[in-house]
């Protein structure tokens, strides 16, 4: 049994747990899925995922709530988003009700790896789907595998929350009418070179502008942006090439319905960001991380390092996730 300190010392990294859920698609239908202890994936050399990157994934967490229940946060939204991603990649969507059953099965089977209430750790779930059928010409495969594995993880940023330093990237993250709005593995592969370059230059992440005009804020390699205006409104960029983050959409609701803020989702011109008092990134892993500075080719744009409004949003959302604050109906999915 780990101590609280040992749970909090966990890195945000993969650790193998005993059980995962696997279902296969062949002959035009999904077969019945099941739990398995086998973590290895066997693929033919011509599998569609290896040839043409036909794969998508999701990320969500299981927590021990204050009342002792083990819960997940809004997995129905992950189920829908994964189905949308699959359709965009010409993959057969995994049924959303079966997705939720699989989440419940994996968490229950690995319940001893769900960190206790009061720690910064959680059980991270990675649903993923990939083409296993052989292809040579450019076309969708005819066989697929859906899998959910679990890994206990600590806080995304060790040493506490700190303001991040970003740069405006000269690379494009996603093309207009492309796949930026789906959680496709290929989108993240495209951000790796730009991300490595940013890290080598001392930055935490990239800010990507829209590829069409390079005048509007999009997102980073793996998180949505949040801005707080000087009149205390939460402003989030809207674009057809931005991934619809579950965390971002939840924070918009929290801001408007629980904290009495105005929540605006709209295109955000890059020229406007200097007028905002706070800037942050949001996503499943870190919830909210404040941004202290954005470097625009040597021109520095600074924001509140303390980010009091964003930290209040973060505190409220994590309180909901851990059962400390009453959740809107349907937000907490009980597992055990």
C-alpha positions as CSV (number, residue, x, y, z in Angstrom):
1,X,0.0,0.0,0.0
2,X,1.5,3.3,-1.1
3,X,1.7,6.3,1.3
4,X,0.2,9.6,0.4
5,X,3.7,10.9,-0.3
6,X,4.4,7.9,-2.6
7,X,1.2,8.6,-4.6
8,X,2.1,12.3,-4.9
9,X,5.6,11.4,-6.1
10,X,4.3,9.6,-9.2
11,X,5.4,11.0,-12.5
12,X,2.9,11.6,-15.3
13,X,4.2,8.6,-17.2
14,X,3.1,5.1,-18.2
15,X,3.0,2.4,-15.6
16,X,1.6,-1.0,-16.5
17,X,-1.5,-2.1,-14.6
18,X,-2.9,-5.7,-14.7
19,X,-6.0,-5.3,-16.9
20,X,-7.0,-3.6,-20.1
21,X,-10.1,-3.8,-22.3
22,X,-9.8,-5.0,-25.9
23,X,-12.5,-5.3,-28.7
24,X,-11.8,-6.1,-32.3
25,X,-13.6,-5.1,-35.5
26,X,-13.8,-7.6,-38.4
27,X,-16.2,-8.6,-41.1
28,X,-18.1,-5.4,-40.7
29,X,-18.9,-5.5,-37.0
30,X,-17.4,-5.0,-33.5
31,X,-16.9,-8.3,-31.7
32,X,-17.7,-8.5,-28.0
33,X,-14.9,-6.8,-26.0
34,X,-13.2,-8.3,-22.9
35,X,-10.6,-7.6,-20.2
36,X,-7.2,-9.1,-20.8
37,X,-3.9,-9.1,-19.0
38,X,-1.9,-9.0,-22.2
39,X,-0.5,-5.5,-22.8
40,X,1.4,-6.3,-26.0
41,X,-0.2,-5.5,-29.4
42,X,0.6,-7.8,-32.4
43,X,0.4,-6.1,-35.8
44,X,1.2,-7.2,-39.3
45,X,3.8,-5.1,-41.1
46,X,1.2,-3.7,-43.5
47,X,-1.3,-2.7,-40.8
48,X,-3.2,0.5,-41.6
49,X,-2.0,2.2,-38.4
50,X,1.6,1.7,-39.5
51,X,1.2,2.6,-43.1
52,X,-1.2,5.6,-43.0
53,X,-1.6,6.6,-39.3
54,X,-5.2,5.5,-39.1
55,X,-5.6,5.9,-35.3
56,X,-7.3,8.1,-32.7
57,X,-7.3,8.2,-29.0
58,X,-8.8,9.8,-25.8
59,X,-7.7,10.7,-22.3
60,X,-9.6,10.8,-19.1
61,X,-9.1,10.1,-15.4
62,X,-10.6,8.1,-12.5
63,X,-10.5,9.6,-9.0
64,X,-11.4,8.6,-5.5
65,X,-14.0,11.1,-4.4
66,X,-14.4,12.6,-1.0
67,X,-17.2,10.1,-0.1
68,X,-15.0,7.1,-1.1
69,X,-16.6,6.4,-4.5
70,X,-14.4,5.9,-7.5
71,X,-15.6,8.2,-10.3
72,X,-14.7,9.3,-13.8
73,X,-15.3,12.8,-15.1
74,X,-17.7,13.1,-18.1
75,X,-16.6,10.0,-20.0
76,X,-19.7,10.2,-22.2
77,X,-18.1,13.3,-23.8
78,X,-14.9,11.3,-24.5
79,X,-17.1,8.5,-26.0
80,X,-18.8,10.9,-28.3
81,X,-15.6,12.7,-29.3
82,X,-13.9,9.4,-30.1
83,X,-16.8,8.4,-32.3
84,X,-16.5,11.7,-34.1
85,X,-12.7,11.2,-34.5
86,X,-13.3,7.7,-35.9
87,X,-15.8,8.9,-38.5
88,X,-13.4,11.7,-39.6
89,X,-10.7,9.0,-40.2
90,X,-13.0,6.5,-41.9
91,X,-12.9,4.2,-39.0
92,X,-15.9,2.4,-37.5
93,X,-17.0,4.3,-34.4
94,X,-16.9,2.2,-31.2
95,X,-20.5,2.3,-29.7
96,X,-20.7,5.0,-27.1
97,X,-22.6,2.8,-24.6
98,X,-19.9,0.1,-25.0
99,X,-17.2,2.7,-24.5
100,X,-18.7,3.6,-21.1
101,X,-19.0,-0.1,-20.1
102,X,-15.3,-0.6,-21.0
103,X,-14.3,2.4,-18.9
104,X,-16.1,1.0,-15.9
105,X,-14.6,-2.5,-16.4
106,X,-11.1,-1.2,-16.7
107,X,-11.3,1.0,-13.6
108,X,-13.0,-1.6,-11.5
109,X,-10.5,-4.3,-12.5
110,X,-7.6,-1.9,-11.6
111,X,-9.2,-0.3,-8.6
112,X,-6.2,-0.9,-6.4
113,X,-4.3,1.5,-8.6
114,X,-6.8,4.4,-8.2
115,X,-5.0,6.8,-5.8
116,X,-6.8,7.7,-2.6
117,X,-8.7,10.9,-2.0
118,X,-6.5,13.8,-0.9
119,X,-3.6,13.1,-3.3
120,X,-2.6,14.9,-6.5
121,X,-2.6,11.5,-8.3
122,X,-5.2,9.8,-10.4
123,X,-5.7,6.7,-12.6
124,X,-5.3,7.9,-16.2
125,X,-7.2,6.1,-18.9
126,X,-6.2,6.0,-22.5
127,X,-8.9,4.7,-24.9
128,X,-7.3,4.2,-28.3
129,X,-8.4,2.8,-31.7
130,X,-6.1,1.8,-34.6
131,X,-6.3,0.0,-37.9
132,X,-5.0,-3.6,-37.7
133,X,-6.1,-4.7,-41.2
134,X,-3.5,-4.9,-44.0
135,X,-3.3,-2.2,-46.6
136,X,-1.0,-1.2,-49.4
137,X,-2.9,1.2,-51.5
138,X,-4.1,4.4,-49.7
139,X,-7.5,3.3,-48.3
140,X,-9.2,2.6,-45.0
141,X,-8.4,-0.7,-43.4
142,X,-11.1,-3.3,-42.9
143,X,-10.0,-4.5,-39.4
144,X,-9.5,-2.4,-36.2
145,X,-8.8,-2.8,-32.5
146,X,-10.3,-0.7,-29.7
147,X,-8.4,-0.7,-26.4
148,X,-8.4,1.0,-23.0
149,X,-5.4,0.8,-20.8
150,X,-4.9,2.5,-17.4
151,X,-1.9,4.0,-15.7
152,X,-1.6,5.7,-12.2
153,X,-0.1,9.1,-12.7
154,X,0.9,12.1,-10.6
155,X,0.5,15.8,-11.2
156,X,1.4,16.8,-14.8
157,X,3.8,19.5,-13.5
158,X,6.0,18.5,-10.6
159,X,6.9,21.1,-8.0
160,X,3.5,22.9,-8.1
161,X,1.8,25.0,-10.7
162,X,4.1,27.5,-12.3
163,X,3.5,30.1,-15.1
164,X,4.5,28.7,-18.5
165,X,6.6,30.4,-21.1
166,X,5.4,30.0,-24.7
167,X,6.6,31.1,-28.1
168,X,4.6,31.9,-31.3
169,X,5.4,29.1,-33.6
170,X,6.3,29.5,-37.3
171,X,4.9,26.0,-37.9
172,X,1.3,25.2,-38.6
173,X,-0.6,22.8,-36.3
174,X,-3.6,21.9,-38.5
175,X,-4.8,22.8,-42.0
176,X,-8.2,24.4,-42.7
177,X,-10.7,21.7,-43.4
178,X,-8.2,19.1,-42.1
179,X,-8.1,17.0,-38.9
180,X,-7.4,19.6,-36.2
181,X,-10.8,19.2,-34.7
182,X,-10.4,15.4,-34.1
183,X,-8.1,13.6,-31.6
184,X,-6.0,11.9,-34.3
185,X,-2.6,10.6,-33.5
186,X,-1.2,12.3,-36.7
187,X,-2.0,15.7,-35.3
188,X,0.3,15.1,-32.3
189,X,3.1,13.7,-34.5
190,X,3.0,16.9,-36.5
191,X,3.6,19.0,-33.3
192,X,6.6,17.0,-32.1
193,X,9.3,18.7,-34.2
194,X,8.0,22.2,-33.3
195,X,7.7,21.2,-29.7
196,X,11.3,19.8,-29.5
197,X,12.5,23.0,-31.1
198,X,10.6,25.2,-28.6
199,X,12.0,23.2,-25.6
200,X,15.5,23.5,-27.0
201,X,15.1,27.3,-27.0
202,X,13.8,27.3,-23.4
203,X,10.1,27.5,-24.0
204,X,7.4,25.2,-22.4
205,X,5.2,25.1,-25.5
206,X,4.2,26.6,-28.8
207,X,1.3,28.9,-29.5
208,X,0.0,28.0,-33.0
209,X,-1.8,30.5,-35.2
210,X,-4.5,29.6,-37.7
211,X,-2.8,28.2,-40.8
212,X,-5.1,30.1,-43.3
213,X,-4.3,33.7,-42.2
214,X,-1.8,33.4,-39.2
215,X,-3.8,36.0,-37.4
216,X,-6.0,34.0,-35.0
217,X,-5.0,32.0,-31.8
218,X,-5.6,28.3,-32.2
219,X,-4.1,26.1,-29.5
220,X,-0.8,24.5,-28.4
221,X,0.4,21.0,-29.4
222,X,-2.0,19.4,-26.8
223,X,-4.1,22.0,-24.9
224,X,-6.7,24.7,-25.5
225,X,-6.2,28.3,-24.6
226,X,-8.1,30.3,-21.9
227,X,-8.0,34.0,-21.6
228,X,-9.5,36.3,-18.9
229,X,-10.4,39.8,-20.0
230,X,-9.9,42.9,-17.8
231,X,-13.7,42.9,-17.1
232,X,-13.5,39.3,-15.8
233,X,-14.9,37.4,-18.8
234,X,-13.6,34.0,-19.7
235,X,-12.6,34.1,-23.4
236,X,-11.8,30.9,-25.4
237,X,-10.8,30.7,-29.0
238,X,-13.2,29.2,-31.5
239,X,-12.1,27.6,-34.7
240,X,-13.1,24.6,-36.9
241,X,-9.5,23.3,-36.5
242,X,-9.4,23.4,-32.6
243,X,-9.9,20.2,-30.7
244,X,-13.2,20.4,-28.6
245,X,-11.6,19.9,-25.2
246,X,-13.8,18.3,-22.6
247,X,-12.0,20.3,-19.9
248,X,-12.4,23.6,-21.8
249,X,-16.1,23.1,-22.3
250,X,-16.6,22.1,-18.6
251,X,-14.7,25.2,-17.5
252,X,-16.9,27.4,-19.7
253,X,-19.9,26.0,-17.9
254,X,-18.3,26.4,-14.5
255,X,-17.4,30.0,-15.2
256,X,-20.9,31.0,-16.4
257,X,-23.1,28.9,-14.2
258,X,-21.1,28.5,-10.9
259,X,-18.9,31.6,-10.8
260,X,-21.1,34.1,-12.4
261,X,-18.7,35.1,-15.1
262,X,-19.4,35.8,-18.7
263,X,-18.1,33.0,-21.0
264,X,-17.3,33.9,-24.6
265,X,-16.2,31.3,-27.2
266,X,-15.2,33.2,-30.3
267,X,-12.3,33.7,-32.7
268,X,-9.5,35.5,-30.9
269,X,-7.2,37.7,-33.0
270,X,-3.6,37.3,-31.9
271,X,-3.4,41.1,-31.9
272,X,-5.9,41.1,-29.0
273,X,-4.1,38.9,-26.5
274,X,-2.1,41.7,-25.0
275,X,-5.3,43.2,-23.7
276,X,-6.1,40.1,-21.5
277,X,-5.1,40.0,-17.8
278,X,-4.7,36.2,-17.6
279,X,-3.8,33.4,-20.0
280,X,-3.8,29.7,-19.4
281,X,-3.8,26.3,-21.0
282,X,-6.4,23.6,-20.2
283,X,-6.6,19.9,-20.7
284,X,-7.2,16.6,-19.0
285,X,-3.7,16.1,-17.7
286,X,-3.0,19.5,-16.0
287,X,-6.6,20.9,-15.8
288,X,-5.3,24.5,-16.0
289,X,-1.8,25.8,-16.3
290,X,-1.2,29.5,-16.2
291,X,0.9,31.2,-18.9
292,X,3.1,34.0,-17.7
293,X,4.7,35.0,-21.0
294,X,4.4,34.6,-24.7
295,X,7.3,35.4,-26.9
296,X,6.4,36.7,-30.4
297,X,9.7,36.6,-32.2
298,X,11.4,38.6,-29.4
299,X,8.4,40.7,-28.4
300,X,7.3,39.7,-24.9
301,X,3.6,39.6,-23.9
302,X,3.1,39.2,-20.2
303,X,0.2,38.0,-18.1
304,X,-0.6,37.7,-14.4
305,X,1.7,35.0,-13.0
306,X,-0.7,34.3,-10.1
307,X,-3.7,34.0,-12.5
308,X,-6.3,34.3,-9.6
309,X,-9.4,33.9,-11.8
310,X,-8.0,30.8,-13.6
311,X,-6.9,29.3,-10.4
312,X,-10.4,29.8,-8.9
313,X,-11.7,28.0,-12.0
314,X,-9.2,25.2,-11.6
315,X,-10.0,24.9,-7.9
316,X,-13.8,24.7,-8.6
317,X,-13.4,22.1,-11.4
318,X,-11.1,19.8,-9.4
319,X,-13.5,20.2,-6.4
320,X,-16.3,18.9,-8.7
321,X,-14.1,16.0,-10.0
322,X,-13.3,14.9,-6.4
323,X,-16.7,15.2,-5.0
324,X,-16.0,18.2,-2.8
325,X,-18.4,20.5,-4.7
326,X,-21.8,19.4,-6.0
327,X,-21.5,18.3,-9.7
328,X,-23.9,19.3,-12.4
329,X,-26.1,16.4,-13.3
330,X,-24.3,13.6,-15.2
331,X,-20.8,15.0,-14.8
332,X,-19.5,12.3,-12.4
333,X,-19.7,8.7,-13.6
334,X,-19.6,6.2,-10.7
335,X,-17.4,3.2,-11.2
336,X,-17.2,1.6,-7.8
